[in-house]
């Protein structure tokens, strides 16, 4: 008699509800590995939590109340930069897990595979950034953070196409725009290790945007909708920020997001 395999939904939910950052990294990478090796059942017998678990000591502020970051000229500003990047990647782990767990049943196994691989990438990015903070005698949780990224998940929890439009195709695409300048600034200060971390993140984020774009276009194809018009309408409805240049047009295009999508509403 064979033992019943655990469901992929249960494994994802457990990772989402793991508050300790290091434990969340390990749990996420284990879910992705177990799924890849066929150890998890494509079954959705539990629902995803409304919120993931985060460390108790994390001080959450509204985005408008976050302290302004300086230009990286001193040690404190460098810590602030790497801490903000670590928080983005920490939340990105949960965004990718939630994408696979919340919408995987209706979207299918390839969708689950794509977004669990994204979650594993984000976990690795966070681990690199946490180590970077350690090297600066700091740690994740030492500074306040904001909840803006998870708010976008709450706003789109009802509809997979809205989630795809906002999370990979707006938020991750924004990373493609801002990371190159940050990378050059870090490199100009002689921090080659930091530059390598940012280059790795940039390369991976192009693939993440591409996963979002692929599944977004597939849904539009099934529904007979114009992808560009649908995306623009969803961004106007569900994204509270503003799409601002400069845009990294070549990286966005490599991620399946041509300028005709965002140029008209920037």
Backbone as CSV, one residue per row, in Angstrom:
resi,resn,N_x,N_y,N_z,CA_x,CA_y,CA_z,C_x,C_y,C_z
1,UNK,0.846,-1.189,0.000,0.000,0.000,0.000,0.895,1.257,0.000
2,UNK,0.620,2.173,-0.923,1.447,3.383,-0.992,0.866,4.455,-0.075
3,UNK,1.760,5.215,0.540,1.286,6.313,1.382,0.820,7.457,0.482
4,UNK,-0.217,8.134,0.914,-0.778,9.214,0.103,0.167,10.412,0.120
5,UNK,0.407,10.979,-1.078,1.266,12.154,-1.156,0.532,13.378,-0.606
6,UNK,1.316,14.267,-0.015,0.754,15.520,0.479,0.333,16.380,-0.706
7,UNK,-0.688,17.199,-0.534,-1.129,18.072,-1.627,-0.181,19.261,-1.754
8,UNK,-0.067,19.751,-2.971,0.771,20.926,-3.207,0.186,22.135,-2.479
9,UNK,-1.140,22.218,-2.388,-1.771,23.346,-1.692,-1.390,23.365,-0.215
10,UNK,-1.374,22.195,0.406,-1.033,22.112,1.837,0.425,22.536,2.062
11,UNK,1.314,22.090,1.174,2.730,22.444,1.296,2.933,23.952,1.113
12,UNK,2.215,24.532,0.145,2.321,25.981,-0.094,1.779,26.754,1.109
13,UNK,0.634,26.332,1.622,0.033,27.025,2.769,0.990,27.023,3.971
14,UNK,1.634,25.884,4.212,2.569,25.795,5.348,3.733,26.766,5.173
15,UNK,4.246,26.885,3.943,5.339,27.836,3.694,4.863,29.277,3.896
16,UNK,3.661,29.588,3.409,3.106,30.935,3.594,2.957,31.279,5.078
17,UNK,2.625,30.286,5.891,2.379,30.526,7.314,3.626,30.320,8.173
18,UNK,4.785,30.278,7.536,6.059,30.204,8.264,6.575,31.628,8.459
19,UNK,6.633,32.129,9.708,7.008,33.537,9.906,8.509,33.806,9.866
20,UNK,9.318,32.875,10.354,10.758,33.121,10.427,11.349,33.173,9.017
21,UNK,12.084,34.231,8.685,12.572,34.383,7.307,13.434,33.222,6.824
22,UNK,14.374,32.771,7.661,15.240,31.667,7.223,14.429,30.395,7.023
23,UNK,13.501,30.128,7.944,12.653,28.939,7.818,11.754,29.038,6.593
24,UNK,11.277,30.260,6.284,10.428,30.443,5.092,11.215,30.158,3.817
25,UNK,12.479,30.604,3.798,13.344,30.332,2.643,13.479,28.820,2.441
26,UNK,13.796,28.093,3.523,13.959,26.638,3.409,12.646,25.959,3.011
27,UNK,11.548,26.373,3.631,10.242,25.754,3.338,9.858,25.974,1.875
28,UNK,10.109,27.182,1.374,9.747,27.515,-0.010,10.567,26.704,-0.997
29,UNK,11.864,26.638,-0.751,12.711,25.880,-1.668,12.374,24.385,-1.617
30,UNK,11.954,23.908,-0.446,11.563,22.501,-0.318,10.269,22.211,-1.083
31,UNK,9.293,23.140,-0.987,8.039,22.965,-1.745,8.344,22.886,-3.245
32,UNK,9.166,23.827,-3.724,9.484,23.860,-5.160,10.193,22.575,-5.582
33,UNK,11.103,22.103,-4.737,11.854,20.879,-5.056,10.933,19.656,-5.030
34,UNK,10.114,19.553,-3.986,9.197,18.406,-3.875,8.225,18.362,-5.053
35,UNK,7.751,19.525,-5.466,6.840,19.587,-6.618,7.551,19.135,-7.889
36,UNK,8.774,19.641,-8.070,9.545,19.309,-9.272,9.830,17.808,-9.342
37,UNK,10.042,17.182,-8.184,10.378,15.755,-8.134,9.136,14.852,-8.064
38,UNK,7.936,15.452,-8.169,6.711,14.648,-8.194,6.285,14.113,-6.842
39,UNK,6.756,14.733,-5.756,6.409,14.241,-4.415,5.116,14.840,-3.884
40,UNK,4.563,15.843,-4.583,3.339,16.501,-4.124,2.205,16.246,-5.113
41,UNK,1.026,16.033,-4.565,-0.173,15.792,-5.382,-0.701,17.113,-5.917
42,UNK,-1.112,17.115,-7.193,-1.793,18.302,-7.738,-3.215,18.291,-7.177
43,UNK,-3.358,18.799,-5.949,-4.641,18.792,-5.252,-4.720,20.040,-4.388
44,UNK,-5.926,20.564,-4.248,-6.146,21.832,-3.549,-7.220,21.616,-2.483
45,UNK,-6.770,21.006,-1.380,-7.688,20.607,-0.307,-7.684,21.587,0.861
46,UNK,-6.892,22.667,0.756,-6.915,23.740,1.756,-6.900,25.073,1.020
47,UNK,-7.399,26.120,1.687,-7.396,27.451,1.073,-6.144,28.206,1.509
48,UNK,-5.810,29.227,0.768,-4.659,30.052,1.116,-5.063,31.071,2.180
49,UNK,-4.142,31.418,3.087,-4.458,32.426,4.110,-4.631,33.809,3.483
50,UNK,-5.409,34.675,4.140,-5.563,36.053,3.646,-4.245,36.804,3.702
51,UNK,-3.448,36.487,4.721,-2.130,37.104,4.875,-1.115,36.018,5.168
52,UNK,0.109,36.139,4.657,1.171,35.225,5.060,1.657,35.593,6.463
53,UNK,2.401,34.689,7.083,3.010,34.988,8.378,4.350,35.667,8.168
54,UNK,4.562,36.766,8.892,5.829,37.508,8.862,6.385,37.579,10.270
55,UNK,7.664,37.903,10.435,8.243,37.963,11.784,7.515,38.966,12.681
56,UNK,7.305,38.588,13.941,6.603,39.465,14.896,7.296,40.811,15.056
57,UNK,8.640,40.801,14.991,9.375,42.041,15.273,9.414,42.998,14.091
58,UNK,8.855,42.585,12.947,8.860,43.454,11.768,7.924,44.644,12.005
59,UNK,8.474,45.856,11.942,7.655,47.051,12.158,7.060,47.503,10.825
60,UNK,5.725,47.399,10.703,5.041,47.749,9.451,4.518,49.174,9.536
61,UNK,4.873,49.995,8.556,4.384,51.364,8.471,3.616,51.552,7.162
62,UNK,2.664,52.498,7.118,2.070,52.843,5.814,3.167,53.395,4.903
63,UNK,3.059,53.151,3.577,4.108,53.624,2.659,4.457,55.100,2.837
64,UNK,3.456,55.943,3.105,3.697,57.385,3.237,4.460,57.767,4.488
65,UNK,4.549,56.849,5.459,5.241,57.167,6.713,6.639,56.563,6.788
66,UNK,7.060,55.932,5.705,8.399,55.333,5.696,9.459,56.430,5.713
67,UNK,10.540,56.262,6.528,11.618,57.260,6.515,12.279,57.326,5.144
68,UNK,12.646,58.535,4.734,13.279,58.714,3.418,14.697,58.118,3.449
69,UNK,15.048,57.459,2.338,16.368,56.861,2.236,17.331,57.864,1.605
70,UNK,18.558,57.915,2.101,19.567,58.801,1.514,20.165,58.207,0.250
71,UNK,21.232,58.800,-0.233,21.820,58.416,-1.524,22.929,57.370,-1.390
72,UNK,22.966,56.631,-0.272,23.942,55.541,-0.111,25.334,56.029,0.244
73,UNK,25.495,57.305,0.572,26.832,57.816,0.817,27.453,57.327,2.108
74,UNK,26.640,56.899,3.069,27.223,56.433,4.314,26.715,55.039,4.669
75,UNK,27.269,54.487,5.724,26.970,53.107,6.120,25.479,52.922,6.405
76,UNK,24.881,53.881,7.100,23.462,53.754,7.463,22.563,53.721,6.216
77,UNK,22.898,54.566,5.244,22.107,54.584,4.006,22.285,53.294,3.204
78,UNK,23.494,52.725,3.259,23.709,51.442,2.574,22.852,50.351,3.214
79,UNK,22.814,50.331,4.531,21.960,49.345,5.222,20.497,49.540,4.818
80,UNK,20.059,50.799,4.759,18.666,51.086,4.391,18.341,50.564,2.994
81,UNK,19.285,50.736,2.052,19.072,50.227,0.690,18.910,48.707,0.698
82,UNK,19.887,48.005,1.298,19.842,46.540,1.262,18.663,45.995,2.069
83,UNK,18.267,46.710,3.107,17.108,46.273,3.894,15.825,46.390,3.076
84,UNK,15.686,47.493,2.340,14.477,47.668,1.520,14.414,46.618,0.411
85,UNK,15.577,46.294,-0.175,15.611,45.244,-1.206,15.276,43.883,-0.608
86,UNK,15.791,43.617,0.602,15.487,42.343,1.260,13.987,42.224,1.520
87,UNK,13.357,43.320,1.917,11.909,43.262,2.184,11.124,42.992,0.903
88,UNK,11.528,43.633,-0.182,10.857,43.389,-1.465,10.934,41.901,-1.818
89,UNK,12.098,41.307,-1.662,12.266,39.893,-2.021,11.550,38.973,-1.031
90,UNK,11.508,39.362,0.246,10.785,38.560,1.246,9.299,38.504,0.890
91,UNK,8.704,39.656,0.581,7.285,39.682,0.199,7.084,38.949,-1.126
92,UNK,8.064,39.050,-2.034,7.957,38.379,-3.335,7.866,36.863,-3.187
93,UNK,8.524,36.306,-2.152,8.385,34.866,-1.888,6.908,34.536,-1.691
94,UNK,6.256,35.305,-0.811,4.847,35.032,-0.490,3.928,35.318,-1.670
95,UNK,4.243,36.353,-2.462,3.424,36.654,-3.645,3.447,35.483,-4.630
96,UNK,4.628,34.898,-4.832,4.739,33.782,-5.785,4.080,32.526,-5.229
97,UNK,4.278,32.246,-3.937,3.607,31.092,-3.314,2.088,31.236,-3.414
98,UNK,1.598,32.432,-3.077,0.153,32.667,-3.099,-0.400,32.539,-4.514
99,UNK,0.356,32.995,-5.495,-0.072,32.875,-6.893,-0.294,31.395,-7.242
100,UNK,0.687,30.554,-6.894,0.579,29.122,-7.211,-0.529,28.455,-6.409
101,UNK,-0.650,28.806,-5.125,-1.618,28.137,-4.257,-3.040,28.608,-4.453
102,UNK,-3.221,29.883,-4.740,-4.567,30.457,-4.856,-5.190,30.164,-6.222
103,UNK,-4.375,30.180,-7.272,-4.918,30.084,-8.634,-4.497,28.818,-9.372
104,UNK,-3.681,27.987,-8.732,-3.127,26.828,-9.426,-4.152,25.812,-9.876
105,UNK,-5.191,25.618,-9.060,-6.183,24.585,-9.398,-6.866,24.897,-10.722
106,UNK,-7.223,26.164,-10.925,-7.913,26.527,-12.172,-6.937,26.712,-13.333
107,UNK,-5.682,27.056,-13.033,-4.726,27.377,-14.100,-3.895,26.185,-14.571
108,UNK,-3.745,25.151,-13.716,-3.071,23.935,-14.175,-1.647,23.770,-13.669
109,UNK,-1.067,22.618,-14.008,0.219,22.225,-13.430,1.395,23.062,-13.929
110,UNK,1.367,23.493,-15.175,2.470,24.322,-15.688,2.513,25.649,-14.934
111,UNK,1.360,26.221,-14.663,1.252,27.459,-13.896,1.863,27.277,-12.510
112,UNK,1.512,26.182,-11.847,2.072,25.888,-10.519,3.590,25.760,-10.608
113,UNK,4.069,25.027,-11.608,5.514,24.854,-11.784,6.214,26.201,-11.983
114,UNK,5.638,27.048,-12.829,6.251,28.350,-13.116,6.367,29.188,-11.845
115,UNK,5.274,29.287,-11.086,5.302,30.208,-9.950,5.972,29.608,-8.719
116,UNK,6.054,28.302,-8.603,6.892,27.732,-7.544,8.370,27.938,-7.872
117,UNK,8.718,27.922,-9.146,10.118,28.219,-9.495,10.426,29.689,-9.217
118,UNK,9.448,30.577,-9.436,9.625,31.990,-9.076,9.827,32.118,-7.562
119,UNK,8.987,31.413,-6.795,9.095,31.480,-5.330,10.479,31.024,-4.861
120,UNK,10.998,29.956,-5.473,12.333,29.463,-5.101,13.406,30.500,-5.443
121,UNK,13.265,31.169,-6.594,14.205,32.244,-6.953,14.160,33.368,-5.922
122,UNK,12.935,33.790,-5.559,12.797,34.905,-4.615,13.392,34.525,-3.259
123,UNK,13.225,33.264,-2.865,13.805,32.800,-1.600,15.328,32.886,-1.645
124,UNK,15.892,32.494,-2.790,17.345,32.577,-2.937,17.812,34.039,-2.935
125,UNK,17.064,34.919,-3.611,17.407,36.347,-3.608,17.393,36.880,-2.171
126,UNK,16.337,36.535,-1.425,16.250,37.022,-0.050,17.444,36.532,0.777
127,UNK,17.799,35.267,0.603,18.930,34.709,1.365,20.219,35.470,1.064
128,UNK,20.440,35.816,-0.213,21.633,36.589,-0.594,21.623,37.971,0.063
129,UNK,20.438,38.596,0.084,20.324,39.941,0.650,20.437,39.914,2.171
130,UNK,19.900,38.861,2.797,20.031,38.723,4.252,21.505,38.570,4.629
131,UNK,22.232,37.795,3.825,23.670,37.629,4.069,24.400,38.962,3.876
132,UNK,23.960,39.735,2.886,24.557,41.058,2.652,24.341,41.952,3.875
133,UNK,23.126,41.938,4.433,22.857,42.725,5.638,23.742,42.268,6.799
134,UNK,23.919,40.953,6.932,24.812,40.425,7.981,26.215,41.010,7.833
135,UNK,26.692,41.095,6.582,28.058,41.593,6.342,28.178,43.071,6.704
136,UNK,27.032,43.773,6.792,27.012,45.189,7.184,26.661,45.344,8.664
137,UNK,26.726,44.227,9.413,26.381,44.212,10.844,24.941,44.651,11.094
138,UNK,24.047,44.224,10.190,22.624,44.488,10.370,21.864,43.188,10.113
139,UNK,20.551,43.282,10.036,19.739,42.082,9.794,18.375,42.526,9.272
140,UNK,17.677,41.583,8.625,16.315,41.868,8.172,15.421,42.041,9.398
141,UNK,14.653,43.129,9.437,13.824,43.448,10.593,14.411,44.562,11.435
142,UNK,15.642,44.983,11.122,16.283,46.054,11.902,15.656,47.418,11.611
143,UNK,15.012,47.560,10.456,14.395,48.831,10.057,12.914,48.612,9.769
144,UNK,12.099,49.667,9.846,10.683,49.512,9.490,10.496,49.229,7.997
145,UNK,9.380,48.604,7.666,9.053,48.272,6.271,7.597,48.645,6.019
146,UNK,7.201,48.670,4.748,5.793,48.978,4.459,5.089,47.779,3.836
147,UNK,3.781,47.881,3.806,2.914,46.763,3.428,2.369,46.901,2.012
148,UNK,2.905,47.853,1.250,2.325,48.167,-0.055,2.289,47.000,-1.020
149,UNK,3.346,46.164,-1.020,3.385,45.056,-1.975,2.300,44.024,-1.675
150,UNK,2.128,43.690,-0.396,1.091,42.691,-0.093,-0.308,43.244,-0.351
151,UNK,-0.480,44.571,-0.207,-1.794,45.165,-0.518,-2.220,44.855,-1.943
152,UNK,-1.242,44.779,-2.858,-1.581,44.481,-4.254,-2.104,43.052,-4.390
153,UNK,-1.637,42.149,-3.517,-2.153,40.775,-3.535,-3.583,40.745,-3.020
154,UNK,-3.839,41.491,-1.950,-5.201,41.560,-1.388,-6.175,42.123,-2.414
155,UNK,-5.729,43.155,-3.114,-6.568,43.836,-4.110,-6.932,42.910,-5.273
156,UNK,-6.084,41.925,-5.566,-6.296,41.072,-6.746,-6.553,39.605,-6.368
157,UNK,-6.934,39.353,-5.114,-7.076,37.959,-4.664,-8.260,37.240,-5.319
158,UNK,-9.151,38.004,-5.954,-10.375,37.422,-6.528,-10.202,36.970,-7.981
159,UNK,-9.087,37.369,-8.630,-9.032,37.200,-10.087,-7.597,37.005,-10.554
160,UNK,-7.320,35.849,-11.147,-5.948,35.531,-11.543,-5.419,36.497,-12.596
161,UNK,-6.248,36.940,-13.514,-5.738,37.809,-14.577,-5.363,39.184,-14.012
162,UNK,-6.121,39.650,-13.006,-5.766,40.905,-12.338,-4.454,40.741,-11.584
163,UNK,-4.274,39.589,-10.907,-3.029,39.353,-10.165,-1.834,39.311,-11.131
164,UNK,-1.997,38.629,-12.264,-0.909,38.562,-13.246,-0.580,39.952,-13.794
165,UNK,-1.615,40.745,-14.052,-1.405,42.089,-14.607,-0.623,42.968,-13.646
166,UNK,-0.907,42.850,-12.338,-0.309,43.773,-11.370,1.019,43.262,-10.822
167,UNK,1.090,41.992,-10.413,2.297,41.556,-9.699,3.472,41.318,-10.659
168,UNK,3.413,40.350,-11.583,4.577,40.227,-12.473,4.710,41.389,-13.459
169,UNK,3.573,41.879,-13.999,3.647,42.768,-15.155,3.703,44.258,-14.796
170,UNK,3.514,44.582,-13.513,3.741,45.963,-13.056,4.850,45.984,-12.012
171,UNK,4.663,45.252,-10.912,5.607,45.352,-9.788,6.972,44.755,-10.142
172,UNK,6.976,43.539,-10.693,8.277,42.943,-11.056,8.897,43.686,-12.233
173,UNK,8.072,44.145,-13.154,8.609,44.910,-14.287,9.258,46.203,-13.800
174,UNK,8.723,46.771,-12.709,9.333,47.981,-12.148,10.748,47.694,-11.667
175,UNK,10.945,46.494,-11.141,12.289,46.086,-10.734,13.272,46.107,-11.897
176,UNK,12.791,45.740,-13.094,13.656,45.782,-14.283,14.096,47.214,-14.592
177,UNK,13.227,48.188,-14.259,13.538,49.594,-14.548,14.564,50.166,-13.575
178,UNK,14.402,49.863,-12.290,15.210,50.565,-11.273,16.499,49.833,-10.913
179,UNK,16.553,48.515,-11.125,17.726,47.762,-10.676,19.018,48.161,-11.398
180,UNK,19.021,48.383,-12.730,20.295,48.720,-13.384,20.978,49.952,-12.796
181,UNK,20.207,51.010,-12.482,20.809,52.226,-11.923,21.364,51.948,-10.528
182,UNK,20.629,51.172,-9.737,21.109,50.816,-8.396,22.391,49.996,-8.510
183,UNK,22.395,49.061,-9.462,23.569,48.209,-9.679,24.806,49.069,-9.995
184,UNK,24.636,50.041,-10.876,25.772,50.897,-11.253,26.251,51.740,-10.071
185,UNK,25.291,52.209,-9.265,25.652,53.009,-8.095,26.449,52.172,-7.098
186,UNK,25.992,50.931,-6.893,26.681,50.014,-5.974,28.091,49.709,-6.492
187,UNK,28.164,49.449,-7.792,29.473,49.118,-8.384,30.431,50.308,-8.302
188,UNK,29.903,51.512,-8.502,30.762,52.711,-8.478,31.368,52.936,-7.095
189,UNK,30.748,52.340,-6.062,31.289,52.458,-4.706,32.217,51.285,-4.374
190,UNK,32.533,50.489,-5.392,33.483,49.402,-5.195,32.891,48.137,-4.593
191,UNK,31.555,48.064,-4.566,30.895,46.893,-3.960,30.561,45.879,-5.056
192,UNK,31.561,45.101,-5.454,31.367,44.150,-6.558,30.447,43.006,-6.139
193,UNK,30.516,42.592,-4.866,29.611,41.553,-4.361,28.153,42.003,-4.464
194,UNK,27.882,43.246,-4.058,26.524,43.783,-4.164,26.056,43.857,-5.607
195,UNK,26.962,44.259,-6.498,26.616,44.351,-7.926,26.260,42.977,-8.488
196,UNK,26.986,41.934,-8.062,26.691,40.573,-8.538,25.314,40.105,-8.071
197,UNK,24.972,40.427,-6.823,23.647,40.061,-6.300,22.563,40.719,-7.149
198,UNK,22.722,42.010,-7.422,21.705,42.740,-8.186,21.614,42.240,-9.622
199,UNK,22.747,41.854,-10.206,22.724,41.310,-11.578,21.964,39.993,-11.600
200,UNK,22.174,39.149,-10.602,21.458,37.879,-10.527,19.951,38.113,-10.401
201,UNK,19.583,39.059,-9.533,18.157,39.369,-9.350,17.556,39.890,-10.657
202,UNK,18.257,40.800,-11.326,17.759,41.382,-12.582,17.517,40.296,-13.629
203,UNK,18.480,39.395,-13.798,18.340,38.322,-14.793,17.132,37.439,-14.484
204,UNK,16.953,37.103,-13.209,15.827,36.238,-12.824,14.491,36.954,-12.998
205,UNK,14.466,38.263,-12.694,13.192,38.987,-12.769,12.674,39.058,-14.209
206,UNK,13.570,39.083,-15.184,13.108,39.068,-16.583,12.286,37.806,-16.824
207,UNK,12.771,36.673,-16.320,12.040,35.411,-16.489,10.703,35.442,-15.735
208,UNK,10.685,36.063,-14.573,9.445,36.140,-13.792,8.384,36.969,-14.520
209,UNK,8.800,38.094,-15.081,7.862,38.907,-15.869,7.352,38.096,-17.057
210,UNK,8.251,37.324,-17.655,7.863,36.508,-18.817,6.822,35.446,-18.443
211,UNK,6.962,34.827,-17.274,5.942,33.865,-16.819,4.587,34.568,-16.689
212,UNK,4.596,35.749,-16.068,3.345,36.487,-15.907,2.713,36.816,-17.236
213,UNK,3.547,37.302,-18.169,3.057,37.691,-19.488,2.506,36.485,-20.252
214,UNK,3.209,35.360,-20.169,2.775,34.134,-20.870,1.378,33.713,-20.429
215,UNK,1.179,33.637,-19.119,-0.131,33.176,-18.621,-1.211,34.236,-18.823
216,UNK,-0.831,35.507,-18.743,-1.781,36.583,-19.006,-2.295,36.496,-20.442
217,UNK,-1.367,36.348,-21.394,-1.768,36.246,-22.805,-2.607,34.994,-23.059
218,UNK,-2.281,33.908,-22.358,-3.052,32.667,-22.545,-4.502,32.861,-22.114
219,UNK,-4.708,33.531,-20.973,-6.084,33.777,-20.512,-6.815,34.679,-21.493
220,UNK,-6.134,35.736,-21.955,-6.766,36.626,-22.939,-7.153,35.856,-24.197
221,UNK,-6.293,34.917,-24.607,-6.595,34.101,-25.787,-7.851,33.264,-25.588
222,UNK,-7.974,32.650,-24.418,-9.155,31.827,-24.120,-10.417,32.691,-24.086
223,UNK,-10.285,33.896,-23.536,-11.454,34.776,-23.393,-11.734,35.598,-24.655
224,UNK,-10.821,35.538,-25.626,-10.998,36.329,-26.836,-10.849,37.818,-26.600
225,UNK,-9.981,38.201,-25.655,-9.791,39.617,-25.321,-8.470,40.133,-25.896
226,UNK,-8.416,41.434,-26.135,-7.184,42.086,-26.592,-6.249,42.235,-25.384
227,UNK,-5.059,41.602,-25.406,-4.192,41.632,-24.220,-3.787,43.040,-23.781
228,UNK,-3.458,43.895,-24.739,-3.003,45.246,-24.375,-4.124,46.033,-23.696
229,UNK,-5.318,46.019,-24.301,-6.441,46.770,-23.725,-6.843,46.190,-22.364
230,UNK,-6.842,44.864,-22.261,-7.219,44.213,-21.005,-6.231,44.590,-19.908
231,UNK,-4.931,44.546,-20.224,-3.904,44.881,-19.232,-4.046,46.335,-18.784
232,UNK,-4.233,47.234,-19.732,-4.351,48.656,-19.380,-5.564,48.902,-18.484
233,UNK,-6.676,48.251,-18.784,-7.885,48.407,-17.955,-7.662,47.864,-16.545
234,UNK,-6.992,46.712,-16.439,-6.737,46.115,-15.128,-5.779,46.983,-14.308
235,UNK,-4.774,47.555,-14.959,-3.836,48.434,-14.244,-4.559,49.677,-13.744
236,UNK,-5.412,50.262,-14.585,-6.168,51.445,-14.154,-7.070,51.110,-12.961
237,UNK,-7.619,49.887,-12.951,-8.561,49.497,-11.906,-7.868,49.106,-10.604
238,UNK,-6.780,48.357,-10.708,-6.222,47.700,-9.517,-4.878,48.238,-9.044
239,UNK,-4.225,49.110,-9.811,-2.916,49.612,-9.387,-3.071,51.041,-8.904
240,UNK,-2.727,51.265,-7.636,-2.953,52.594,-7.058,-1.808,53.561,-7.361
241,UNK,-0.663,53.031,-7.786,0.481,53.905,-8.074,0.422,54.465,-9.488
242,UNK,1.552,55.024,-9.901,1.675,55.621,-11.241,2.815,54.919,-11.965
243,UNK,2.608,54.583,-13.240,3.698,54.016,-14.050,4.569,55.168,-14.537
244,UNK,5.793,55.241,-13.977,6.665,56.375,-14.286,7.911,55.923,-15.032
245,UNK,8.306,56.681,-16.072,9.609,56.409,-16.681,10.716,56.819,-15.704
246,UNK,11.974,56.438,-15.949,12.443,55.723,-17.146,12.083,54.247,-17.114
247,UNK,11.857,53.685,-18.302,11.554,52.272,-18.451,12.738,51.551,-19.080
248,UNK,12.980,50.340,-18.616,14.013,49.490,-19.212,13.339,48.705,-20.344
249,UNK,13.177,49.385,-21.481,12.368,48.822,-22.575,12.891,47.463,-23.051
250,UNK,14.221,47.313,-23.134,14.762,46.060,-23.667,14.499,44.895,-22.707
251,UNK,14.680,45.126,-21.395,14.416,44.055,-20.422,12.929,43.741,-20.363
252,UNK,12.096,44.780,-20.440,10.644,44.555,-20.437,10.228,43.739,-21.668
253,UNK,10.784,44.081,-22.810,10.447,43.340,-24.031,10.902,41.886,-23.911
254,UNK,12.089,41.664,-23.331,12.576,40.294,-23.111,11.635,39.530,-22.189
255,UNK,10.946,40.255,-21.303,9.962,39.636,-20.415,8.563,39.564,-21.008
256,UNK,8.423,39.865,-22.294,7.120,39.748,-22.954,6.203,40.933,-22.714
257,UNK,6.792,42.104,-22.394,5.988,43.294,-22.097,6.436,44.428,-23.022
258,UNK,5.856,44.505,-24.238,6.285,45.529,-25.188,5.806,46.930,-24.780
259,UNK,6.479,47.955,-25.297,6.204,49.333,-24.904,4.764,49.755,-25.210
260,UNK,4.153,49.140,-26.220,2.772,49.525,-26.567,1.807,49.237,-25.412
261,UNK,2.192,48.343,-24.484,1.351,48.071,-23.323,1.355,49.246,-22.362
262,UNK,2.553,49.689,-21.964,2.661,50.645,-20.845,2.896,52.083,-21.286
263,UNK,3.371,52.285,-22.522,3.705,53.637,-22.963,2.515,54.582,-22.900
264,UNK,1.350,54.102,-23.281,0.172,54.963,-23.389,-0.388,55.364,-22.023
265,UNK,-0.084,54.563,-20.965,-0.680,54.906,-19.663,0.371,55.357,-18.652
266,UNK,1.603,55.552,-19.113,2.671,55.993,-18.190,2.427,57.441,-17.790
